[in-house]
Amino acid sequence: MTTVTYPFDASEYLDTPEGDQEYLTAAFETRDPAFIVDALGLSPSPSGLTHLAQDTGLSRPALYKALNSDGNPEFATILKVAHALGFTLVPTRTVEHV
């Protein structure tokens, strides 16, 4: 018996600010840089990419390149995008260091 699978597109389900935040939080919890970049790239709608470019000071092509599945953005770009989307990155200690 063959299992049929279909591509999953998370952007189809990210239709509220709360959903965006939950997805991005889940991405950061995995500590997977590619997943985090992907989640940041899914947060703005395509029409919102123009506004995101303006808010970050980056061009649309630069954002596409940085936030696509092959992108490897600089940390400064991650911070700019997160801030423009209304997120802050706050370090929290999850394990006790001695």
N, C-alpha and C positions, 0 to 999 in steps of 0.2 A: 504494500500500500504506500503510495507516494504522498508526502505531506506537501500541501500547496501553501506557499508563503507569498506575502505581498509586501511591497516596500512600505516602510513606516515613515511618515513625514510629521514630525512633532509640531511643525508650524500650523498644521490644520487644527490643532487643539489649543494653541496658545492665543486665546482671544480675549483675555482679561489681564490687567496688570498683576493680579494675584497669581494667575497661572504662570505668567512670565517669571515672577519672582520664585515660585516653587520650583520651576524647571531649572532656573539658574542656580538656585540653592542646591538642588540635587546634583547638578553638574559639578559645582565646587566641592561637594562632599566626596565625589569619586576621586578627586585629585588628578584627574586625567586632563592634561592641557588641551588635547584635541577636542574633548567633549565640552570643556569650558568655552573654548573659542567658538565652537559650533552653537552652543546655547546663546552666547552673546550675539552671534550673527542671526539667530532666529528671532530675537526679541523685537527688532524693528520690522514693521511691514515694509514691503518694497517701496511704497510711496513715502514711508517714514525715513528711508535711507537718505533722501535729500536733506531732511532736517537733521538727521544724525551727522551727516557730513558737515553741515554748517556748525552744529554744536561742538563738534570735535576739532574743527579746523582742518580736517582731512578731506581729500577729494573722494567722490563716490567710487572711482576705480580703485583707489588705495584701500577703501573700506572693503570692497568686494574681494580684493586680493588678500587682505589680512584676515577676513572672517570666513573665507570659504574653507572647504574641508582640507585643502592642501596648504592653507595659510599658516604662517608661523610669525604672528605679530610680536612686535616688541612689547615689553611690559607697559611702557608709556602709552601705547595704543590701547591696550586692555583697560588701563585706568581711565583714559579719555572716553572710551565707549561706555564703560560702566557708569561713569559720572553723568554722561549725557543721557543715559537711560534712567537715571534717577537712583542708581545703586551706589553704595559705598562699600569699600573693602575694609573690613575691620579685623585685625588679627585677634584670634581667640585661642587660648591655650587649651588643647584637648587632652593632653597628657601632662602629668606632673614631671617637671625637670628638676633634678637634684643637683 
